[in-house]
């Protein structure tokens, strides 16, 4: 493999160029803070309302980000006529119910990952969005980052030859006393839906949806998955390829991704799901690396918001970069993994 003089240039637009929409934030928790910060710093999107079951949290969030309207219920938030788009930032256990509430109110909806607790719930949300003809998208921010587009172009150009192996991990030390929701079955806790969704979605981005899923893992004392490893194979368009994905709540892992093919390898150092560089490595060990990211860490959430705003402004209801059918299919993979680990959430 002869390395090119440079890697492809990202085609992702500057987030500030996206048409501004009026956003309502549903559930002002940690990820909502990261999202609102990114919108304020790097886009022209307008934060006009926040909804929270806790008036104190809602008012504090509004004061921090200059949001003019605070709603004490989610029903009031989605009924607000000034709001164009709802960002659902609650725990996974609430995603489907709250997305459906917004959809039935005629709002476009960006739903945090994991999109729902399971594929059944995801299908309900997708069906409702299509029936109401509003835009609905999973907030898998990795899909919209500049370095992901560089990878997208390298794969489309066949730079790696025949893809053989994708290896992706995501591990963070998230003990119960620090992040109790991830250890609570009632809140759809566990490593898989919070952390493992990233490796599984990345594997699907590269290879498509697997026909075979073989998983193993260990549970917490509360019955959610503490750590998970899965082998994904029998991809329709890549029948010889395999993906090795893993996640854990118990340790900080490299949180890296690699795509290995007959002609070379792509490496994404941790955090692979966030903004960063792309490294293309030849079999000889020679490599070439992309330029540094312009937006770092969770400021990269601006890209998914800008993509969704452009989508809505252009009159589309589904993203070609994160199609709803793929979101549902990825949820089916997660369901299969949880089934093999015998993890069930209350009410499933």
N, C-alpha and C positions, 0 to 999 in steps of 0.2 A: 504494500500500500504506500503510495507516494502522498505525503501530506500536502494539502493545499497551502498557499501562502497565508491565507486567512480563513476564518470561519464565516459562514453566512451572516449577514446583518439582520438583526431582528426587524420584523415588519410590524411589530406592535406599536400602535400610535401612542404618542404622549397622552397620558390620561387627561390632561387639561384641555385637550381638543374635543372631548366628548360633549355633546349637547347637555346642558344642565337640566336635571329633573328635580322634583321635590320628593325627598325621601323621608319616610317615617321609620323609626327604629323600634322594633318590637323586642323588649327584654334587654335592658341596659347592663349587661354583664361584661366580663373581661373582653371577649371577642368583639362585642359592640363598641367598646372603647377603642380597640385597635382599628376597627373599621372606620369609626367616625374621625379618628385622628388622621387616618390616611386620606379620607375624603377632604377634610379641611386643608390639609397640607399640599395635596397634589392634584386636585381636580376642581372643577367649577360646580360640582354637584351641591345641591342645597339641602341642608338638614333642617326640616321645618317642624317636625313633631317627634315625640318619643312617647311610647306607651309602657307603663310599668305597673305591676300589682302593688308595688311599694311606692307611695307618693314621695317619700324621702329620697329614694334612689332615683326616681324619675326627675325630681327637681335638681338634684345634684348633677346628674348627667346633663340636663339641659343647660345648667349654669356653666358647666365645664366647656361645652361646645357651642354655646350661643344659640341654642334651639329655642324658638319662641313659644312653642306649645307643648304642654305636658298633659297626657291623658292618663287617668287612673285606671283604665281598663283597656284591654286589647280591642274590644268591640268598638269603643269610642275612637281608638286610633284608626282602625280600618274604615270607619265611617267619616273620617275627616276629609272634606272635599278638597282641601289644599294638597293632600298627599297623592303623589303619582305612583310611588313604588314603596313597598314594604320590605324591609330587611329583617328576616326572622333569625334572631340570634340566641334563642333559648336553648336549653338542653335538648338532646335528640328525642327524648320522650314526648316533647311538646310540638315538634316540628310539623307533623302532619295536621294536627288539629288547628294550629295557628295559621299554617299556610292555607288551609281550606277556608278559614274565617276570612282571610284577606282576599282570596280568589272570589269567593261568593259576593264580596263587597265590590268586585270589579277592579281590584288593584293588581298591578304587576308585582311579582313576588320573587325575591332572591332569597333562597333558603340555605342556611348554613349546612355544611357537611357534618355528619352524615345526613343525607336528605330526609331520612325517616328512620324509624326503628327497624323496619323490615320492608321487603319488596311489596307486600300487600298494601301497606300504607302508602308507599311511593306511587304505586299504580293509581290509587284513589286521587292523590294530589295531581298527578299527570292528567288523568281523565278529566278532572274538574277544570284544570287550566285550559285544556283544549276545548272543552265545552263552552267555557266562558270567553274563550279567545283572548286571554291575557297572557303576557309573557311570564314564564316560569323557568327558573334555572337553579341548579345546584351551585352553591358558592364554593366550588373547588378551585380556589384561586391559582393553584399551580398551573392550570391549563392556559391561563391568560398572561403569564409572565414572559418577558422578552427571552429569557434563556430557554424556556420551553419551545418558543417558536424557532430558535436556532436548532434545537433537537429535531423538531418537526421537519425542518427543511433538510437536515442531514439524512433523516430516515427516508424522506420522499425522493431524495437524490440517489439513494442506494449506497451511501458512503461507507456503510459497514458491511456490505455484501449480504449474505444470508444471516439473519438474526438467529442466534443460538440460545443465549441465556440473558435473562434480566434478573438482577439481584437488587433488592430494595429493603431497607430496614428503617424502622422508626421507633426509637425507645427514649422515654423521658422518665426521670424519677418523680412519680406523682403519687405519694403515699396518701392514705385515707385521711390523715389529720390535716393535710394541706389542701387536697382537692377531693372533698368527700363525695361530690356528685359522681365521680368516675368509679366509685366503689359501691354505688347504690343501684340495685337492679331496677327500682321504681323509676329511676331517671335514665334508664338504658345505658348504665355505666359499663366500664370495661375498656381494655386497651384497643380492641378492634374498631369500634365505631368512632372513637376519638382520634386514635393514632394510626391504626391499621388501614383505615380508609385511604390514606395517602399512598402507601405502597401498592395496594390493590388497584386503585385508580390509575397510578402510574403504569403498572403492568398492562392495564387495559388500553391506555393511551398508546403504548408501544406495539402491543401484540393483538389487541382485540379482546374479546370475552373468551375465557377458557371453557373447554368442554368437560374438563376434569378438574376437581378440586380435592386435594388430600391435605387434611389439617391435623395438627396436634397442638397441645398447649396445657396450661395450668390455670386453675381458677383461684380467686381470692376466697377468704373465709365467708364473704357475703354472696358468693356464687356467680360473680362476673369474671370475665377472662382477665387474668393477670398478665399472661404472655401467650403469644400465638406464633406459630410458624406454619406456613402453607406452601405446597407445591402446586402450581397451576400449569396445566398442560392441555394438549389437544385444541390448540387455537386454530380456527377455521382457515385463516390466511397464512398462518405460520405453524404448520402441523408438526415440525420437528423442534420447535422452540419450547423452552420451559422458563417459568418465572419462579423465583424463590423469594417469598415475602415474609417479613416478620415484624412483630411489634411487642413492646413490653411497657408496663407501668413501673417497673422496678429498677431500671438502670438507664443511664444516658449512653446510647449506642452511637456509632458513627453517623447514623441518619443520613446515609448516602445512597446513591443509585448508580448502577452501571448497566450498560447495554452492550453485550459482546456479540460480534458477528465475525464472519469468515475473513473480513478485510480489516477489521479494527474494532475499537472500543470507544464508547462515550462514557465519561465519568462526570457525575455531578456530586461534588462534595457537600457535606452537611451545612445547613439544612437543605436537603435536595429539593424540598417542596417550596422553598422560598427563593427570592431573588439571589442570583449568584452567577458564577462563571460556568462555562461548558468547556470540558477538555476532551479533545479528540486524540486518541492514542493509537499509533501504528503497532503492528506485531513486533517490530524491532524495539519498541519502547519509546521511540521519539513521539513527541506530543506537541500540540498547539492549543492555546487557551484563548477563550474569548475575552473581551474587555470587561472591566468591573461593572457591576450593576449600577444603574443610575439611582434607583430607589432600593433601599435596603430593608431587611427584616419585614415587619408587618406593614411598612409603608407600601409594600407591593400589593396590598389589598386594593389599592387605587386602580390597578389594571382591570380586575374583575368588575368593579363598580362602573368604570368607564365603558367596558365592553357591554355590560347590561344596559347602560343608559343609551348607548348607540343603537343597540338592538331594538329597544323600545321606541326610540325616536324614528327609526327606519321602518317601523310597523311590523317587525317580526316577533314571533311569539316563542321561538326556540333557538338556541344557540348551536351553530354547526360545530363549535369547539367543545361543547359539553351537552350533547343531545340528550333529551329526556329519556329516550329508549335505552341509551347507554347508562344513564343514571340508574334506571330500574334494573338493568342487567347486572350492574356492579352490586346493587343491593342484594340481588339473588346470590351472588358469590359470597357476600358477607353472611347471608342467611345459611348457606351451606356450611361455611366455616363454624358458625355458632352451633348449628345442629350437630356437627361432629364433636364439638366440645361439650355438648349438652347444656348450653346456656340459653335460658328462656327468660323473658322479661314478664312481669306481672301483666295479665290481660291479653297476652299473645295467644 
